[in-house]
Amino acid sequence: MLANSEIEKTLATRWVNAWASAIGDLYFSALTEERLNSTAITSKPT
């Protein structure tokens, strides 16, 4: 990261954190959905 001022560094850090959070949310929601679907398929209704 090439940032010349503290403001640029702060904005870049916030952007990277927001991006990583969004990617993490997508991954977690896909993982959770996959687990829910596999549980629904393998569990027997009572």
C-alpha positions in Angstrom: 0.0 0.0 0.0 1.4 3.4 -1.0 -0.2 6.1 1.1 1.4 9.4 1.7 -0.7 10.7 4.5 -2.4 9.4 7.6 -5.8 10.1 6.0 -4.9 8.0 3.0 -3.7 5.2 5.2 -6.8 5.3 7.3 -9.1 5.3 4.3 -7.2 2.4 2.6 -7.3 0.4 5.8 -11.0 0.9 6.2 -11.6 0.0 2.6 -9.5 -3.2 2.9 -11.3 -4.1 6.2 -14.7 -3.5 4.5 -13.8 -5.6 1.5 -12.5 -8.5 3.7 -15.6 -8.3 5.8 -17.9 -8.5 2.7 -15.9 -11.5 1.4 -16.1 -13.2 4.8 -19.8 -12.6 5.0 -20.4 -14.2 1.5 -18.2 -17.2 2.4 -19.9 -17.7 5.8 -23.4 -17.4 4.3 -22.6 -19.9 1.5 -21.0 -22.3 4.0 -24.0 -22.0 6.3 -26.5 -22.5 3.5 -24.5 -25.5 2.3 -24.6 -27.0 5.8 -28.3 -26.3 6.2 -29.1 -27.9 2.8 -27.0 -31.0 3.5 -28.7 -31.3 6.9 -32.1 -31.0 5.4 -31.3 -33.6 2.8 -29.9 -36.2 5.2 -32.3 -35.7 8.1 -35.5 -37.7 8.1 -38.8 -35.9 8.9 -40.5 -37.1 12.0 
